[in-house]
Amino acid sequence: MRMLVAAALAAALASATVAEDKKGTPVELGGVKATTPGAWKEEAPSNKMRLMQFKLPKAEGDPEDAELALFKSPGGGSVQANLERQEKKFELPADKKAADAAKTEKIKFGDKYEGVYQDIQGTLLKKFPPFDPNAKITKVPDYRQIYVIFEAKDGDSTVVYSMTLLGPAKTVEAHKKAFDEWVKSFK
């Protein structure tokens, strides 16, 4: 009987630990908050421009995970300039109209902000280092990026917040519903 109780207790503790691991990570942007899905693994940001960074598990058959990077940019340029910069990271498919390969719509972000949601598919023009004009460009086909951007007041100045979900198209599609729900959950 004791062994049965001990086994039940061990199983309960193990499932509690798994449940805790699936909680997700709290995120705050511009005073609004949401918790990520538990499957998204927080990582140390790969550079000082990133506020936070997450890996989203790859879909079956894709070569790599997707990445979600969150940014806070005081004086980070206009929303329109940022949207155009994101489009320039891609070579759009020749068989699609630009409006079909790069879709943009206005959204409500939290209960405080108007934002823009951009969804781009095509060949990623991967540069390393990203801002070096002489960096070598590697073309990565069948990539997708979902980009969300909004402006917030911080005292007398304006801060630009953005998030970039980037990865193989199939992997980004696999996480799109959870990402969209997470974006809508900011309060």
C-alpha positions in Angstrom: 0.0 0.0 0.0 2.8 2.4 0.9 4.5 1.7 -2.5 1.2 2.5 -4.3 0.9 5.8 -2.4 4.5 6.7 -3.0 4.1 5.9 -6.7 1.0 8.0 -6.9 2.7 10.9 -5.2 5.7 10.7 -7.5 3.4 10.7 -10.5 1.5 13.7 -9.2 4.8 15.6 -8.6 6.1 14.7 -12.1 2.9 15.9 -13.8 2.9 19.2 -11.7 6.5 19.8 -12.9 5.4 19.2 -16.5 2.5 21.6 -16.0 4.7 24.3 -14.6 7.1 23.9 -17.6 4.1 24.5 -19.9 3.1 27.8 -18.3 4.9 30.1 -20.6 6.8 33.3 -20.0 5.3 36.6 -19.0 5.9 39.5 -21.4 5.3 43.2 -21.0 5.4 45.7 -23.9 4.3 49.3 -23.4 2.5 48.5 -20.2 0.4 45.7 -21.5 1.1 42.1 -20.6 0.5 38.5 -21.9 2.0 35.1 -21.2 3.5 33.1 -24.1 2.4 29.6 -24.9 4.4 27.0 -22.9 6.0 25.4 -26.0 7.9 28.7 -26.8 11.3 28.4 -25.1 12.9 31.7 -23.9 16.5 32.2 -24.9 19.1 34.8 -24.1 18.8 37.6 -26.7 21.3 37.1 -29.5 22.1 40.9 -29.5 21.6 44.0 -27.4 18.8 45.3 -29.6 16.5 42.5 -28.6 14.3 42.8 -25.5 13.4 39.1 -25.4 13.9 36.1 -27.7 12.1 32.7 -28.1 12.5 29.5 -30.1 9.3 27.9 -31.5 9.7 24.2 -32.3 10.0 23.3 -36.0 7.2 21.6 -37.9 7.9 18.1 -39.1 10.0 18.2 -42.2 11.3 21.7 -41.7 15.1 22.2 -41.3 15.0 24.5 -38.2 12.9 26.1 -35.5 11.3 29.5 -35.9 12.4 32.5 -33.8 10.4 35.2 -32.1 12.3 38.4 -31.3 10.8 41.3 -29.3 12.2 44.8 -29.6 11.9 48.2 -27.9 13.3 51.0 -29.9 13.3 54.5 -28.6 13.4 56.7 -31.7 13.2 53.5 -33.8 11.9 55.2 -37.0 8.3 55.4 -38.3 6.0 52.4 -38.4 5.9 52.7 -42.2 9.7 52.8 -42.5 9.9 49.7 -40.4 7.3 47.9 -42.5 9.3 48.7 -45.6 12.5 47.5 -44.0 10.9 44.2 -43.2 9.7 43.7 -46.8 13.2 44.3 -48.1 14.4 41.3 -46.1 12.5 39.1 -48.6 12.5 38.3 -52.3 8.9 37.9 -53.1 7.8 34.9 -55.3 7.6 35.8 -59.0 4.3 34.0 -59.4 2.5 36.1 -56.7 1.4 39.7 -56.6 3.2 41.7 -53.9 -0.1 42.2 -52.1 -0.5 38.4 -51.8 3.0 37.7 -50.6 3.2 40.6 -48.1 -0.1 41.3 -46.4 -0.5 44.2 -43.9 -3.5 45.1 -41.7 -4.2 47.4 -38.8 -4.8 45.7 -35.4 -5.6 46.6 -31.9 -2.7 45.8 -29.5 -3.8 45.4 -26.0 -6.5 47.9 -24.9 -4.2 50.9 -25.5 -2.6 50.8 -28.9 -3.2 50.7 -32.6 -0.7 48.5 -34.3 0.1 46.9 -37.7 0.3 43.2 -38.4 2.4 42.2 -41.5 2.7 38.7 -42.9 5.4 38.1 -45.6 6.3 34.9 -47.4 9.0 34.3 -49.9 12.8 33.9 -50.0 14.6 35.3 -47.0 17.6 37.4 -47.9 19.6 36.5 -44.8 22.5 38.9 -44.0 25.2 38.5 -41.4 25.8 40.8 -39.7 22.3 42.1 -40.4 23.1 45.8 -40.6 26.4 45.6 -42.4 25.9 46.9 -46.0 28.8 44.7 -47.2 27.4 41.5 -45.5 27.1 38.4 -47.6 23.5 37.6 -48.5 22.3 34.0 -48.3 19.0 33.2 -50.0 16.7 31.0 -47.9 13.6 29.9 -49.8 10.2 29.2 -48.4 10.4 31.5 -45.4 7.7 33.4 -43.6 7.7 36.3 -41.2 4.9 37.7 -39.1 5.7 41.2 -37.8 3.7 43.2 -35.3 4.6 46.9 -34.6 3.1 49.7 -32.5 4.1 53.0 -31.0 3.7 54.0 -27.3 4.4 57.2 -25.4 7.1 57.1 -22.8 7.0 60.5 -21.1 7.6 63.0 -23.9 9.1 60.6 -26.3 7.7 57.8 -28.6 8.9 54.3 -28.3 8.5 51.7 -31.1 7.7 48.1 -30.0 7.9 45.3 -32.4 7.9 41.5 -32.6 9.2 39.4 -35.4 8.2 35.7 -35.8 10.6 34.4 -38.5 11.2 30.9 -39.8 10.4 28.2 -42.4 7.0 28.8 -43.8 5.5 25.5 -42.5 6.8 26.1 -39.0 5.5 29.7 -38.8 2.1 28.4 -40.1 2.1 25.7 -37.4 2.5 28.5 -34.7 0.4 31.2 -36.4 -2.9 30.5 -34.5 -1.1 30.5 -31.1 0.9 33.6 -32.0 -2.3 35.4 -33.1 -4.1 34.5 -29.9 -1.1 35.6 -27.9 -1.0 39.0 -29.6 -4.7 39.4 -28.9 -4.3 38.4 -25.3 -2.2 41.5 -24.3 -4.1 43.5 -21.6 
